[in-house]
Amino acid sequence: MMLRSMFAENYRSLRSIRMDLAGVNLFIGENGVGKSNLYRALQLVQAAVRGHLAREIAEEGGMASAIWSGPQRVGKPARIRLDAELIDEERAITFRYRIDTVDLDRAVADAFAGARLQVPEPGQFAEFSLVFPDFPHRAFSPRELSDGQMRFLALAAALLSYRRPRFIALNEPETSLHPDMLPALAAMVASAAGESQIWIVTHSERLAELVRQQCGVRPRRVIRKDGATWIDGMRLTGAVEEEDE
């Protein structure tokens, strides 16, 4: 197994850097230029794969120490993005590990009309809040959010986690969600489908159509046939007629 490339953005002194790697990689530079941050970025990816990312961030001094240390754009909080690509030459398999909160920011903005998720530096308890465009100087805590808003954020946590499970099952995920949130939900499903197998059971024709558009799959309609549950158009072999076309 060999590390083939790495990418880091907004991590310590690494504003945005991507490089291809070889068997031997030699770096030279003066003290304080950020040489150590190159391998620290890889340590974070390794910690994420092992499920120890939160501990690794805490040992670094929290997000305040890990985030980009240079000037930031006004109104656009920095988000850490790390990416490592490895190749198993014996089996000709490529693995990619990524830590990225950009998808989460986009999903929240799309679902809540431009709102921004605000996560302070962790203390004794993890906290978060939402800042809406109509109230830019007011952060709404979880207890002030609606059931639908909280449900969407829970779905986002499951679908956009940096360490997704191989199989994710969603039972009527549209429940309590405002119809305007469904496009963002379908986009999150499409994003998660790149790494996980997704199983969705829904009443919503609109959500089914949005997922079809985002993922390119046809919904399988569940029906009653001779008093038993069945899939419309499915043969006894398990093949669906549409799949034969």
C-alpha positions as CSV (number, residue, x, y, z in Angstrom):
1,M,0.0,0.0,0.0
2,M,1.5,3.4,-1.0
3,L,0.3,6.9,-0.5
4,R,-0.2,8.3,-4.1
5,S,-1.4,11.9,-3.4
6,M,-2.6,14.2,-0.7
7,F,-4.6,17.4,-0.5
8,A,-5.1,19.8,2.5
9,E,-7.1,23.0,2.7
10,N,-7.5,25.4,5.7
11,Y,-5.5,23.2,8.0
12,R,-3.0,25.1,10.2
13,S,-0.6,26.8,7.8
14,L,-1.9,24.8,4.8
15,R,-4.2,27.2,2.9
16,S,-4.6,24.9,-0.1
17,I,-2.1,22.4,-1.3
18,R,-2.2,19.2,-3.4
19,M,0.8,17.1,-4.3
20,D,1.5,13.7,-6.0
21,L,3.8,11.5,-4.0
22,A,6.5,8.9,-4.8
23,G,8.3,6.1,-3.0
24,V,10.6,8.6,-1.2
25,N,9.4,12.1,-0.4
26,L,11.9,14.6,0.9
27,F,11.0,18.0,2.2
28,I,13.4,20.7,3.3
29,G,12.8,24.2,4.8
30,E,13.5,26.6,7.6
31,N,11.9,26.4,11.0
32,G,8.3,27.7,11.1
33,V,7.4,27.3,7.4
34,G,5.0,24.5,8.1
35,K,6.9,21.3,7.2
36,S,5.4,19.4,10.1
37,N,1.8,20.3,9.1
38,L,2.2,18.2,6.0
39,Y,2.4,15.0,7.9
40,R,0.1,16.2,10.6
41,A,-2.6,16.5,8.0
42,L,-2.0,12.8,7.1
43,Q,-2.3,12.0,10.8
44,L,-5.7,13.5,10.9
45,V,-6.9,11.4,7.9
46,Q,-5.5,8.3,9.7
47,A,-7.3,9.3,12.9
48,A,-10.6,9.7,10.9
49,V,-10.3,6.2,9.4
50,R,-9.7,4.7,12.9
51,G,-12.6,6.7,14.4
52,H,-10.3,8.9,16.6
53,L,-10.7,12.2,14.8
54,A,-12.3,14.1,17.7
55,R,-9.5,13.0,20.1
56,E,-6.8,14.0,17.6
57,I,-8.3,17.4,17.2
58,A,-8.6,17.8,20.9
59,E,-4.9,16.8,21.4
60,E,-3.9,19.5,18.9
61,G,-5.6,22.1,21.1
62,G,-9.1,22.1,19.5
63,M,-10.4,23.5,16.3
64,A,-9.0,26.9,17.1
65,S,-5.5,25.4,16.8
66,A,-6.2,23.2,13.8
67,I,-8.0,25.7,11.6
68,W,-6.2,27.8,8.9
69,S,-4.1,30.4,10.8
70,G,-4.0,33.1,8.1
71,P,-6.6,35.7,7.1
72,Q,-10.1,34.5,6.3
73,R,-12.7,35.8,3.9
74,V,-15.4,37.8,5.6
75,G,-18.7,35.9,6.0
76,K,-17.0,32.6,4.9
77,P,-15.7,30.6,7.8
78,A,-12.8,28.4,7.0
79,R,-13.5,24.6,6.8
80,I,-10.8,22.0,6.9
81,R,-10.6,19.7,3.9
82,L,-8.2,16.7,3.9
83,D,-7.8,14.1,1.2
84,A,-5.4,11.1,0.9
85,E,-5.3,8.6,-2.0
86,L,-3.6,5.3,-1.5
87,I,-3.0,2.5,-4.1
88,D,-2.6,-1.2,-3.5
89,E,-0.4,-2.2,-6.4
90,E,-0.7,-5.9,-5.8
91,R,-4.5,-5.8,-6.1
92,A,-4.7,-2.8,-8.3
93,I,-7.1,-1.1,-5.9
94,T,-7.2,2.6,-5.1
95,F,-8.5,3.9,-1.8
96,R,-9.4,7.5,-1.0
97,Y,-10.0,8.9,2.5
98,R,-11.5,12.4,2.8
99,I,-12.5,14.8,5.6
100,D,-14.7,17.5,4.2
101,T,-17.3,19.8,5.8
102,V,-18.1,21.7,2.6
103,D,-20.9,19.3,1.7
104,L,-22.5,19.9,5.1
105,D,-22.4,23.6,4.7
106,R,-24.0,23.4,1.3
107,A,-26.7,21.1,2.5
108,V,-27.6,23.4,5.4
109,A,-27.7,26.4,3.2
110,D,-29.9,24.7,0.6
111,A,-32.3,23.3,3.1
112,F,-32.7,26.4,5.2
113,A,-32.6,29.2,2.6
114,G,-29.0,30.3,3.1
115,A,-28.6,29.5,6.8
116,R,-25.2,28.7,8.3
117,L,-24.3,26.0,10.7
118,Q,-22.3,27.4,13.6
119,V,-20.2,25.0,15.6
120,P,-18.1,26.6,18.4
121,E,-14.9,25.1,19.8
122,P,-15.8,22.0,21.8
123,G,-16.2,22.4,25.5
124,Q,-17.5,19.9,28.1
125,F,-20.5,19.3,25.7
126,A,-20.7,19.5,21.9
127,E,-22.9,22.4,20.8
128,F,-24.1,23.9,17.5
129,S,-26.5,26.5,16.3
130,L,-28.0,27.9,13.1
131,V,-27.7,31.4,11.9
132,F,-30.4,32.5,9.4
133,P,-30.0,35.3,6.8
134,D,-32.9,37.2,8.2
135,F,-31.3,37.3,11.7
136,P,-27.5,37.4,10.9
137,H,-26.5,38.4,14.5
138,R,-28.7,35.8,16.2
139,A,-27.7,32.2,16.7
140,F,-30.6,29.7,17.2
141,S,-29.8,26.9,19.5
142,P,-31.2,23.3,19.0
143,R,-34.0,23.8,21.5
144,E,-35.3,26.7,19.3
145,L,-35.4,24.7,16.1
146,S,-38.4,22.9,14.8
147,D,-38.7,19.1,14.7
148,G,-38.2,19.2,10.9
149,Q,-35.1,21.2,11.2
150,M,-33.6,18.9,13.8
151,R,-34.6,15.9,11.8
152,F,-32.8,17.3,8.7
153,L,-29.7,17.9,10.7
154,A,-29.8,14.4,12.0
155,L,-30.1,13.0,8.5
156,A,-27.2,15.2,7.4
157,A,-25.1,13.8,10.2
158,A,-25.8,10.3,9.0
159,L,-25.4,10.9,5.3
160,L,-22.4,13.4,5.3
161,S,-20.4,11.8,8.1
162,Y,-16.6,11.7,7.4
163,R,-16.8,7.9,8.3
164,R,-20.0,6.7,6.7
165,P,-21.2,3.1,7.3
166,R,-21.3,0.8,4.2
167,F,-25.0,0.5,4.5
168,I,-27.5,3.3,5.4
169,A,-31.2,2.6,5.7
170,L,-33.7,5.5,5.8
171,N,-37.3,4.9,6.8
172,E,-39.6,7.7,5.6
173,P,-36.9,10.4,5.9
174,E,-39.3,13.0,4.6
175,T,-41.3,12.9,7.9
176,S,-41.6,16.3,9.5
177,L,-39.5,17.9,6.7
178,H,-40.8,21.0,4.8
179,P,-41.1,20.2,1.1
180,D,-38.4,22.8,0.3
181,M,-35.9,20.6,2.2
182,L,-36.4,17.6,-0.1
183,P,-34.0,18.6,-2.9
184,A,-31.2,19.1,-0.3
185,L,-32.1,15.7,1.2
186,A,-31.9,14.0,-2.3
187,A,-28.5,15.7,-2.9
188,M,-27.2,14.3,0.4
189,V,-28.4,10.8,-0.6
190,A,-26.5,11.1,-3.9
191,S,-23.4,12.3,-2.1
192,A,-23.5,9.4,0.4
193,A,-24.1,6.9,-2.4
194,G,-20.6,7.4,-3.5
195,E,-19.3,5.4,-0.5
196,S,-22.4,3.7,1.0
197,Q,-25.2,1.5,-0.2
198,I,-28.5,3.4,0.5
199,W,-31.9,1.9,1.3
200,I,-34.9,4.3,1.3
201,V,-38.5,3.6,2.1
202,T,-40.8,6.6,1.5
203,H,-44.4,7.8,0.9
204,S,-43.2,10.9,-0.9
205,E,-43.5,10.8,-4.7
206,R,-41.5,14.0,-4.9
207,L,-38.6,12.7,-2.9
208,A,-38.6,9.5,-5.0
209,E,-38.4,11.6,-8.2
210,L,-35.7,13.9,-6.8
211,V,-33.6,10.8,-5.8
212,R,-34.2,9.4,-9.2
213,Q,-32.9,12.5,-10.8
214,Q,-29.9,12.8,-8.5
215,C,-28.9,9.1,-8.5
216,G,-30.2,7.9,-11.8
217,V,-32.2,5.0,-10.3
218,R,-35.8,4.1,-10.8
219,P,-38.0,3.7,-7.7
220,R,-39.3,0.2,-7.1
221,R,-43.0,0.4,-6.2
222,V,-44.2,-1.8,-3.4
223,I,-47.6,-3.4,-4.0
224,R,-50.0,-6.1,-2.7
225,K,-50.2,-9.1,-4.9
226,D,-52.5,-12.0,-3.9
227,G,-52.5,-10.6,-0.4
228,A,-48.7,-10.5,0.0
229,T,-46.1,-7.7,-0.3
230,W,-44.5,-7.6,-3.7
231,I,-42.5,-5.3,-6.0
232,D,-44.4,-4.2,-9.1
233,G,-42.9,-5.6,-12.3
234,M,-40.6,-8.1,-10.4
235,R,-40.3,-11.6,-11.7
236,L,-40.0,-14.7,-9.4
237,T,-36.3,-14.8,-10.1
238,G,-36.0,-11.4,-8.4
239,A,-35.2,-9.5,-11.7
240,V,-37.3,-6.3,-12.3
241,E,-38.6,-5.8,-15.8
242,E,-37.2,-2.3,-16.1
243,E,-33.7,-3.6,-15.4
244,D,-33.9,-5.8,-18.5
245,E,-34.5,-2.9,-20.9
